[in-house]
């Protein structure tokens, strides 16, 4: 009986901890999503820069076997800058302005169609 009550208490505690982290994750995700919707350019540039920097950090530590202290910070800064300027800035311009407004002006109308209508579209 003592063991069963300990297991039950442990399970309740684990559930509460799990529920707490679910709420924290949900709130953080909601905040990030709201910010991304309100400021798409800033969010895209920042996300691309961080993503590219973290990718290089993983490459240096996991694949090259470097310790965190031995990571080439200059190289990582180059990747961060590349992510910020090209992946974030230039690609945002290409996909958000150039494609829909100049090269493919019918994209918004096509995207709004149902899947069935998209399949039937012969244009």
N, C-alpha and C positions, 0 to 999 in steps of 0.2 A: 504494500500500500504506500509505503514511503517512497519507494522507487517510482511508482506510478505518479504520485503527486509531484515529484521532482521533474519527471519527464514532462508532465502537463505544464508545470510552471516554466520550464525551459522552452517548451513549444510556444506558449503564450508570449514569452519574452522575445523569442525569435520572430514570431509573427508581428509583434509590435515594432520591433526594429526594422523588419522588412517593410511594414506599412509606412513607417516614418521615412525611409529612404525612397519609397515610391512617391510619397507626397513631395519630398524635396526635389526629386528628379522631375516630377510633373511641373512643379512651380518654375524650376530653372528652364525647362524646355519651353514652357509657355512664355516666359520672359524673352528668351532668345528668339522664338518664333515671332513674337510681337515686334521686337526690335528689327528683325529681318524684313518684316512686312512694311514697317514705317520708314526704314532706311536701307533699301536694297543695295545701293551702290557701296555704302560704307560696310555693310555686312558682308557683301561678296568679296570686297577687297581684303577685309580683315580675315575672313574665313580662308580664303585662298592663300594668304600669306602664312597663317598659322599652320594650315594643312601641309604646305610645301616644306616649311621649316621642320615640322614634326617628322615628315617622311625622310628628310635628310638625317635627322637625329636617329631614327630607327635604322637607317642604312649604315650609319657610322657605328652604332653600338651593337646591333644584332649581326649584321653581315660582315662588317670589318673587324668586329671584336674589340672595339675601343671601350675603355671605361668612360664614364660620364665626364670625369676630369680631363680626359685626353681628347675630347671631341674638338674638332677644328671649328672654332667659333666663327672665324672669318668666312669659311666655306658655308656654314649654316646661315650666316647673315646674307650671303649672296643668294642662297635659296629663298630666304625670307623675302628679300627684295624682289627677286624674280616672281615669286608668288603674288606679291603685292602689285607690282607694276604691270606685268604681262598677264598672268592668269586672272588676277582680279580686275584690273583696269581695262586693259585692251580687250579681253574677251567679253567683259560686260558690255563694252561699246559695240562689239561685233554682234553679239547675240541679242542685245536689247534694243539697239538702234539701227544698225546697218542691215541686218537680215529682215526684220519685220517692216521697216520703213522704205528701204531702197531696193534690196534684192528680191524679197518675197513679200510684197505688200498684202497678199491674200492669206497669209498665215493666220492672223487672228480669226478670220471668218471660218477657215478650215478647222482650227482648233476648237471652235465653239460647236461644231457639228457633233452629232452622235456617232458612235462607232460604226453603226450600220450605214449612215450617210457618208462617212469617210471612205468606207469600202466601195460604195457605189460611185464616188466622185471620180470622174474620168479626166478632169482638167490637168 
